[in-house]
């Protein structure tokens, strides 16, 4: 039987492969940029904030994966895992008007920011 951690890892890789032909095709991994972070929603506002985050991600060019997850222990905590073609794509991701509008709607729902880690994804799927 697959352990929970192994299952989550396998599911994340499957999701990444399905939404990332760049990685699946064996593209040079050196430029790929990742980010993992925490957001704390205002009490009772997590679902509303998640909806805004997911909506805004559709307008982010160069994004290979934007995984939004609810923390199981904290009812207000959100984890976001991002994979980008390049660091530059990530830097440009906040500029589109649709993303700026989403940020304006999300600001009052954010109680704080937690951990943040920049990463270089190294898994090769395929």
MODELLER restraints for C-alpha pairs under 7 A, 6 or more apart:
rsr = mdl.restraints
at = mdl.atoms
rsr.add(forms.Gaussian(group=physical.xy_distance, feature=features.Distance(at['CA:16:A'], at['CA:65:A']), mean=6.29, stdev=0.5))
rsr.add(forms.Gaussian(group=physical.xy_distance, feature=features.Distance(at['CA:17:A'], at['CA:24:A']), mean=5.73, stdev=0.5))
rsr.add(forms.Gaussian(group=physical.xy_distance, feature=features.Distance(at['CA:17:A'], at['CA:125:A']), mean=6.00, stdev=0.5))
rsr.add(forms.Gaussian(group=physical.xy_distance, feature=features.Distance(at['CA:19:A'], at['CA:64:A']), mean=6.33, stdev=0.5))
rsr.add(forms.Gaussian(group=physical.xy_distance, feature=features.Distance(at['CA:19:A'], at['CA:65:A']), mean=6.77, stdev=0.5))
rsr.add(forms.Gaussian(group=physical.xy_distance, feature=features.Distance(at['CA:20:A'], at['CA:64:A']), mean=5.36, stdev=0.5))
rsr.add(forms.Gaussian(group=physical.xy_distance, feature=features.Distance(at['CA:23:A'], at['CA:124:A']), mean=6.40, stdev=0.5))
rsr.add(forms.Gaussian(group=physical.xy_distance, feature=features.Distance(at['CA:23:A'], at['CA:125:A']), mean=6.48, stdev=0.5))
rsr.add(forms.Gaussian(group=physical.xy_distance, feature=features.Distance(at['CA:24:A'], at['CA:124:A']), mean=6.70, stdev=0.5))
rsr.add(forms.Gaussian(group=physical.xy_distance, feature=features.Distance(at['CA:24:A'], at['CA:125:A']), mean=4.93, stdev=0.5))
rsr.add(forms.Gaussian(group=physical.xy_distance, feature=features.Distance(at['CA:24:A'], at['CA:126:A']), mean=5.03, stdev=0.5))
rsr.add(forms.Gaussian(group=physical.xy_distance, feature=features.Distance(at['CA:26:A'], at['CA:124:A']), mean=6.87, stdev=0.5))
rsr.add(forms.Gaussian(group=physical.xy_distance, feature=features.Distance(at['CA:29:A'], at['CA:122:A']), mean=6.55, stdev=0.5))
rsr.add(forms.Gaussian(group=physical.xy_distance, feature=features.Distance(at['CA:31:A'], at['CA:85:A']), mean=6.74, stdev=0.5))
rsr.add(forms.Gaussian(group=physical.xy_distance, feature=features.Distance(at['CA:31:A'], at['CA:86:A']), mean=5.24, stdev=0.5))
rsr.add(forms.Gaussian(group=physical.xy_distance, feature=features.Distance(at['CA:32:A'], at['CA:84:A']), mean=5.80, stdev=0.5))
rsr.add(forms.Gaussian(group=physical.xy_distance, feature=features.Distance(at['CA:32:A'], at['CA:85:A']), mean=4.79, stdev=0.5))
rsr.add(forms.Gaussian(group=physical.xy_distance, feature=features.Distance(at['CA:32:A'], at['CA:86:A']), mean=4.86, stdev=0.5))
rsr.add(forms.Gaussian(group=physical.xy_distance, feature=features.Distance(at['CA:32:A'], at['CA:120:A']), mean=6.27, stdev=0.5))
rsr.add(forms.Gaussian(group=physical.xy_distance, feature=features.Distance(at['CA:32:A'], at['CA:121:A']), mean=6.61, stdev=0.5))
rsr.add(forms.Gaussian(group=physical.xy_distance, feature=features.Distance(at['CA:33:A'], at['CA:83:A']), mean=5.82, stdev=0.5))
rsr.add(forms.Gaussian(group=physical.xy_distance, feature=features.Distance(at['CA:33:A'], at['CA:84:A']), mean=5.11, stdev=0.5))
rsr.add(forms.Gaussian(group=physical.xy_distance, feature=features.Distance(at['CA:33:A'], at['CA:85:A']), mean=6.40, stdev=0.5))
rsr.add(forms.Gaussian(group=physical.xy_distance, feature=features.Distance(at['CA:33:A'], at['CA:86:A']), mean=5.29, stdev=0.5))
rsr.add(forms.Gaussian(group=physical.xy_distance, feature=features.Distance(at['CA:33:A'], at['CA:87:A']), mean=5.31, stdev=0.5))
rsr.add(forms.Gaussian(group=physical.xy_distance, feature=features.Distance(at['CA:33:A'], at['CA:119:A']), mean=6.24, stdev=0.5))
rsr.add(forms.Gaussian(group=physical.xy_distance, feature=features.Distance(at['CA:33:A'], at['CA:120:A']), mean=5.17, stdev=0.5))
rsr.add(forms.Gaussian(group=physical.xy_distance, feature=features.Distance(at['CA:33:A'], at['CA:121:A']), mean=6.67, stdev=0.5))
rsr.add(forms.Gaussian(group=physical.xy_distance, feature=features.Distance(at['CA:34:A'], at['CA:82:A']), mean=5.47, stdev=0.5))
rsr.add(forms.Gaussian(group=physical.xy_distance, feature=features.Distance(at['CA:34:A'], at['CA:83:A']), mean=4.45, stdev=0.5))
rsr.add(forms.Gaussian(group=physical.xy_distance, feature=features.Distance(at['CA:34:A'], at['CA:84:A']), mean=6.13, stdev=0.5))
rsr.add(forms.Gaussian(group=physical.xy_distance, feature=features.Distance(at['CA:34:A'], at['CA:118:A']), mean=5.74, stdev=0.5))
rsr.add(forms.Gaussian(group=physical.xy_distance, feature=features.Distance(at['CA:34:A'], at['CA:119:A']), mean=4.52, stdev=0.5))
rsr.add(forms.Gaussian(group=physical.xy_distance, feature=features.Distance(at['CA:34:A'], at['CA:120:A']), mean=5.44, stdev=0.5))
rsr.add(forms.Gaussian(group=physical.xy_distance, feature=features.Distance(at['CA:34:A'], at['CA:121:A']), mean=6.11, stdev=0.5))
rsr.add(forms.Gaussian(group=physical.xy_distance, feature=features.Distance(at['CA:35:A'], at['CA:81:A']), mean=5.91, stdev=0.5))
rsr.add(forms.Gaussian(group=physical.xy_distance, feature=features.Distance(at['CA:35:A'], at['CA:82:A']), mean=5.09, stdev=0.5))
rsr.add(forms.Gaussian(group=physical.xy_distance, feature=features.Distance(at['CA:35:A'], at['CA:83:A']), mean=6.60, stdev=0.5))
rsr.add(forms.Gaussian(group=physical.xy_distance, feature=features.Distance(at['CA:35:A'], at['CA:117:A']), mean=5.72, stdev=0.5))
rsr.add(forms.Gaussian(group=physical.xy_distance, feature=features.Distance(at['CA:35:A'], at['CA:118:A']), mean=4.52, stdev=0.5))
rsr.add(forms.Gaussian(group=physical.xy_distance, feature=features.Distance(at['CA:35:A'], at['CA:119:A']), mean=5.61, stdev=0.5))
rsr.add(forms.Gaussian(group=physical.xy_distance, feature=features.Distance(at['CA:36:A'], at['CA:80:A']), mean=5.63, stdev=0.5))
rsr.add(forms.Gaussian(group=physical.xy_distance, feature=features.Distance(at['CA:36:A'], at['CA:81:A']), mean=4.50, stdev=0.5))
rsr.add(forms.Gaussian(group=physical.xy_distance, feature=features.Distance(at['CA:36:A'], at['CA:82:A']), mean=6.28, stdev=0.5))
rsr.add(forms.Gaussian(group=physical.xy_distance, feature=features.Distance(at['CA:36:A'], at['CA:116:A']), mean=5.71, stdev=0.5))
rsr.add(forms.Gaussian(group=physical.xy_distance, feature=features.Distance(at['CA:36:A'], at['CA:117:A']), mean=5.23, stdev=0.5))
rsr.add(forms.Gaussian(group=physical.xy_distance, feature=features.Distance(at['CA:36:A'], at['CA:118:A']), mean=6.52, stdev=0.5))
rsr.add(forms.Gaussian(group=physical.xy_distance, feature=features.Distance(at['CA:37:A'], at['CA:79:A']), mean=5.74, stdev=0.5))
rsr.add(forms.Gaussian(group=physical.xy_distance, feature=features.Distance(at['CA:37:A'], at['CA:80:A']), mean=5.29, stdev=0.5))
rsr.add(forms.Gaussian(group=physical.xy_distance, feature=features.Distance(at['CA:37:A'], at['CA:81:A']), mean=6.67, stdev=0.5))
rsr.add(forms.Gaussian(group=physical.xy_distance, feature=features.Distance(at['CA:37:A'], at['CA:114:A']), mean=6.86, stdev=0.5))
rsr.add(forms.Gaussian(group=physical.xy_distance, feature=features.Distance(at['CA:37:A'], at['CA:115:A']), mean=5.50, stdev=0.5))
rsr.add(forms.Gaussian(group=physical.xy_distance, feature=features.Distance(at['CA:37:A'], at['CA:116:A']), mean=4.23, stdev=0.5))
rsr.add(forms.Gaussian(group=physical.xy_distance, feature=features.Distance(at['CA:37:A'], at['CA:117:A']), mean=6.33, stdev=0.5))
rsr.add(forms.Gaussian(group=physical.xy_distance, feature=features.Distance(at['CA:38:A'], at['CA:77:A']), mean=6.88, stdev=0.5))
rsr.add(forms.Gaussian(group=physical.xy_distance, feature=features.Distance(at['CA:38:A'], at['CA:78:A']), mean=5.59, stdev=0.5))
rsr.add(forms.Gaussian(group=physical.xy_distance, feature=features.Distance(at['CA:38:A'], at['CA:79:A']), mean=4.66, stdev=0.5))
rsr.add(forms.Gaussian(group=physical.xy_distance, feature=features.Distance(at['CA:38:A'], at['CA:80:A']), mean=6.30, stdev=0.5))
rsr.add(forms.Gaussian(group=physical.xy_distance, feature=features.Distance(at['CA:38:A'], at['CA:113:A']), mean=5.87, stdev=0.5))
rsr.add(forms.Gaussian(group=physical.xy_distance, feature=features.Distance(at['CA:38:A'], at['CA:114:A']), mean=4.80, stdev=0.5))
rsr.add(forms.Gaussian(group=physical.xy_distance, feature=features.Distance(at['CA:38:A'], at['CA:115:A']), mean=5.45, stdev=0.5))
rsr.add(forms.Gaussian(group=physical.xy_distance, feature=features.Distance(at['CA:38:A'], at['CA:116:A']), mean=6.53, stdev=0.5))
rsr.add(forms.Gaussian(group=physical.xy_distance, feature=features.Distance(at['CA:39:A'], at['CA:77:A']), mean=5.92, stdev=0.5))
rsr.add(forms.Gaussian(group=physical.xy_distance, feature=features.Distance(at['CA:39:A'], at['CA:78:A']), mean=5.13, stdev=0.5))
rsr.add(forms.Gaussian(group=physical.xy_distance, feature=features.Distance(at['CA:39:A'], at['CA:79:A']), mean=6.53, stdev=0.5))
rsr.add(forms.Gaussian(group=physical.xy_distance, feature=features.Distance(at['CA:39:A'], at['CA:110:A']), mean=6.98, stdev=0.5))
rsr.add(forms.Gaussian(group=physical.xy_distance, feature=features.Distance(at['CA:39:A'], at['CA:112:A']), mean=6.03, stdev=0.5))
rsr.add(forms.Gaussian(group=physical.xy_distance, feature=features.Distance(at['CA:39:A'], at['CA:113:A']), mean=4.64, stdev=0.5))
rsr.add(forms.Gaussian(group=physical.xy_distance, feature=features.Distance(at['CA:39:A'], at['CA:114:A']), mean=5.93, stdev=0.5))
rsr.add(forms.Gaussian(group=physical.xy_distance, feature=features.Distance(at['CA:40:A'], at['CA:76:A']), mean=5.51, stdev=0.5))
rsr.add(forms.Gaussian(group=physical.xy_distance, feature=features.Distance(at['CA:40:A'], at['CA:77:A']), mean=4.55, stdev=0.5))
rsr.add(forms.Gaussian(group=physical.xy_distance, feature=features.Distance(at['CA:40:A'], at['CA:78:A']), mean=6.12, stdev=0.5))
rsr.add(forms.Gaussian(group=physical.xy_distance, feature=features.Distance(at['CA:40:A'], at['CA:110:A']), mean=5.99, stdev=0.5))
rsr.add(forms.Gaussian(group=physical.xy_distance, feature=features.Distance(at['CA:40:A'], at['CA:111:A']), mean=5.36, stdev=0.5))
rsr.add(forms.Gaussian(group=physical.xy_distance, feature=features.Distance(at['CA:40:A'], at['CA:112:A']), mean=5.04, stdev=0.5))
rsr.add(forms.Gaussian(group=physical.xy_distance, feature=features.Distance(at['CA:40:A'], at['CA:113:A']), mean=5.95, stdev=0.5))
rsr.add(forms.Gaussian(group=physical.xy_distance, feature=features.Distance(at['CA:41:A'], at['CA:49:A']), mean=6.84, stdev=0.5))
rsr.add(forms.Gaussian(group=physical.xy_distance, feature=features.Distance(at['CA:41:A'], at['CA:76:A']), mean=5.03, stdev=0.5))
rsr.add(forms.Gaussian(group=physical.xy_distance, feature=features.Distance(at['CA:41:A'], at['CA:77:A']), mean=6.25, stdev=0.5))
rsr.add(forms.Gaussian(group=physical.xy_distance, feature=features.Distance(at['CA:41:A'], at['CA:109:A']), mean=5.66, stdev=0.5))
rsr.add(forms.Gaussian(group=physical.xy_distance, feature=features.Distance(at['CA:41:A'], at['CA:110:A']), mean=4.56, stdev=0.5))
rsr.add(forms.Gaussian(group=physical.xy_distance, feature=features.Distance(at['CA:41:A'], at['CA:111:A']), mean=5.13, stdev=0.5))
rsr.add(forms.Gaussian(group=physical.xy_distance, feature=features.Distance(at['CA:42:A'], at['CA:76:A']), mean=6.77, stdev=0.5))
rsr.add(forms.Gaussian(group=physical.xy_distance, feature=features.Distance(at['CA:42:A'], at['CA:109:A']), mean=5.26, stdev=0.5))
rsr.add(forms.Gaussian(group=physical.xy_distance, feature=features.Distance(at['CA:42:A'], at['CA:110:A']), mean=5.51, stdev=0.5))
rsr.add(forms.Gaussian(group=physical.xy_distance, feature=features.Distance(at['CA:42:A'], at['CA:111:A']), mean=4.77, stdev=0.5))
rsr.add(forms.Gaussian(group=physical.xy_distance, feature=features.Distance(at['CA:43:A'], at['CA:76:A']), mean=6.05, stdev=0.5))
rsr.add(forms.Gaussian(group=physical.xy_distance, feature=features.Distance(at['CA:44:A'], at['CA:76:A']), mean=6.94, stdev=0.5))
rsr.add(forms.Gaussian(group=physical.xy_distance, feature=features.Distance(at['CA:45:A'], at['CA:109:A']), mean=6.18, stdev=0.5))
rsr.add(forms.Gaussian(group=physical.xy_distance, feature=features.Distance(at['CA:46:A'], at['CA:76:A']), mean=5.49, stdev=0.5))
rsr.add(forms.Gaussian(group=physical.xy_distance, feature=features.Distance(at['CA:49:A'], at['CA:106:A']), mean=6.05, stdev=0.5))
rsr.add(forms.Gaussian(group=physical.xy_distance, feature=features.Distance(at['CA:49:A'], at['CA:109:A']), mean=6.24, stdev=0.5))
rsr.add(forms.Gaussian(group=physical.xy_distance, feature=features.Distance(at['CA:52:A'], at['CA:102:A']), mean=6.15, stdev=0.5))
rsr.add(forms.Gaussian(group=physical.xy_distance, feature=features.Distance(at['CA:52:A'], at['CA:106:A']), mean=6.58, stdev=0.5))
rsr.add(forms.Gaussian(group=physical.xy_distance, feature=features.Distance(at['CA:56:A'], at['CA:98:A']), mean=6.64, stdev=0.5))
rsr.add(forms.Gaussian(group=physical.xy_distance, feature=features.Distance(at['CA:56:A'], at['CA:99:A']), mean=5.16, stdev=0.5))
rsr.add(forms.Gaussian(group=physical.xy_distance, feature=features.Distance(at['CA:56:A'], at['CA:102:A']), mean=5.88, stdev=0.5))
rsr.add(forms.Gaussian(group=physical.xy_distance, feature=features.Distance(at['CA:57:A'], at['CA:66:A']), mean=6.83, stdev=0.5))
rsr.add(forms.Gaussian(group=physical.xy_distance, feature=features.Distance(at['CA:59:A'], at['CA:98:A']), mean=6.61, stdev=0.5))
rsr.add(forms.Gaussian(group=physical.xy_distance, feature=features.Distance(at['CA:59:A'], at['CA:99:A']), mean=6.57, stdev=0.5))
rsr.add(forms.Gaussian(group=physical.xy_distance, feature=features.Distance(at['CA:60:A'], at['CA:93:A']), mean=5.06, stdev=0.5))
rsr.add(forms.Gaussian(group=physical.xy_distance, feature=features.Distance(at['CA:61:A'], at['CA:89:A']), mean=6.89, stdev=0.5))
rsr.add(forms.Gaussian(group=physical.xy_distance, feature=features.Distance(at['CA:61:A'], at['CA:93:A']), mean=6.56, stdev=0.5))
rsr.add(forms.Gaussian(group=physical.xy_distance, feature=features.Distance(at['CA:62:A'], at['CA:84:A']), mean=5.74, stdev=0.5))
rsr.add(forms.Gaussian(group=physical.xy_distance, feature=features.Distance(at['CA:62:A'], at['CA:85:A']), mean=5.45, stdev=0.5))
rsr.add(forms.Gaussian(group=physical.xy_distance, feature=features.Distance(at['CA:62:A'], at['CA:89:A']), mean=5.30, stdev=0.5))
rsr.add(forms.Gaussian(group=physical.xy_distance, feature=features.Distance(at['CA:63:A'], at['CA:83:A']), mean=6.16, stdev=0.5))
rsr.add(forms.Gaussian(group=physical.xy_distance, feature=features.Distance(at['CA:63:A'], at['CA:84:A']), mean=4.55, stdev=0.5))
rsr.add(forms.Gaussian(group=physical.xy_distance, feature=features.Distance(at['CA:63:A'], at['CA:85:A']), mean=6.44, stdev=0.5))
rsr.add(forms.Gaussian(group=physical.xy_distance, feature=features.Distance(at['CA:64:A'], at['CA:83:A']), mean=5.31, stdev=0.5))
rsr.add(forms.Gaussian(group=physical.xy_distance, feature=features.Distance(at['CA:64:A'], at['CA:84:A']), mean=5.30, stdev=0.5))
rsr.add(forms.Gaussian(group=physical.xy_distance, feature=features.Distance(at['CA:64:A'], at['CA:85:A']), mean=6.60, stdev=0.5))
rsr.add(forms.Gaussian(group=physical.xy_distance, feature=features.Distance(at['CA:65:A'], at['CA:82:A']), mean=5.35, stdev=0.5))
rsr.add(forms.Gaussian(group=physical.xy_distance, feature=features.Distance(at['CA:65:A'], at['CA:83:A']), mean=4.92, stdev=0.5))
rsr.add(forms.Gaussian(group=physical.xy_distance, feature=features.Distance(at['CA:66:A'], at['CA:80:A']), mean=6.98, stdev=0.5))
rsr.add(forms.Gaussian(group=physical.xy_distance, feature=features.Distance(at['CA:66:A'], at['CA:81:A']), mean=5.87, stdev=0.5))
rsr.add(forms.Gaussian(group=physical.xy_distance, feature=features.Distance(at['CA:66:A'], at['CA:82:A']), mean=4.66, stdev=0.5))
rsr.add(forms.Gaussian(group=physical.xy_distance, feature=features.Distance(at['CA:66:A'], at['CA:83:A']), mean=6.72, stdev=0.5))
rsr.add(forms.Gaussian(group=physical.xy_distance, feature=features.Distance(at['CA:67:A'], at['CA:80:A']), mean=5.64, stdev=0.5))
rsr.add(forms.Gaussian(group=physical.xy_distance, feature=features.Distance(at['CA:67:A'], at['CA:81:A']), mean=5.04, stdev=0.5))
rsr.add(forms.Gaussian(group=physical.xy_distance, feature=features.Distance(at['CA:67:A'], at['CA:82:A']), mean=6.38, stdev=0.5))
rsr.add(forms.Gaussian(group=physical.xy_distance, feature=features.Distance(at['CA:68:A'], at['CA:78:A']), mean=6.98, stdev=0.5))
rsr.add(forms.Gaussian(group=physical.xy_distance, feature=features.Distance(at['CA:68:A'], at['CA:79:A']), mean=5.90, stdev=0.5))
rsr.add(forms.Gaussian(group=physical.xy_distance, feature=features.Distance(at['CA:68:A'], at['CA:80:A']), mean=4.67, stdev=0.5))
rsr.add(forms.Gaussian(group=physical.xy_distance, feature=features.Distance(at['CA:68:A'], at['CA:81:A']), mean=6.60, stdev=0.5))
rsr.add(forms.Gaussian(group=physical.xy_distance, feature=features.Distance(at['CA:69:A'], at['CA:78:A']), mean=5.76, stdev=0.5))
rsr.add(forms.Gaussian(group=physical.xy_distance, feature=features.Distance(at['CA:69:A'], at['CA:79:A']), mean=5.10, stdev=0.5))
rsr.add(forms.Gaussian(group=physical.xy_distance, feature=features.Distance(at['CA:69:A'], at['CA:80:A']), mean=6.34, stdev=0.5))
rsr.add(forms.Gaussian(group=physical.xy_distance, feature=features.Distance(at['CA:70:A'], at['CA:77:A']), mean=6.40, stdev=0.5))
rsr.add(forms.Gaussian(group=physical.xy_distance, feature=features.Distance(at['CA:70:A'], at['CA:78:A']), mean=4.93, stdev=0.5))
rsr.add(forms.Gaussian(group=physical.xy_distance, feature=features.Distance(at['CA:70:A'], at['CA:79:A']), mean=6.35, stdev=0.5))
rsr.add(forms.Gaussian(group=physical.xy_distance, feature=features.Distance(at['CA:71:A'], at['CA:77:A']), mean=5.43, stdev=0.5))
rsr.add(forms.Gaussian(group=physical.xy_distance, feature=features.Distance(at['CA:71:A'], at['CA:78:A']), mean=5.75, stdev=0.5))
rsr.add(forms.Gaussian(group=physical.xy_distance, feature=features.Distance(at['CA:71:A'], at['CA:79:A']), mean=6.71, stdev=0.5))
rsr.add(forms.Gaussian(group=physical.xy_distance, feature=features.Distance(at['CA:84:A'], at['CA:90:A']), mean=6.15, stdev=0.5))
rsr.add(forms.Gaussian(group=physical.xy_distance, feature=features.Distance(at['CA:94:A'], at['CA:100:A']), mean=6.51, stdev=0.5))
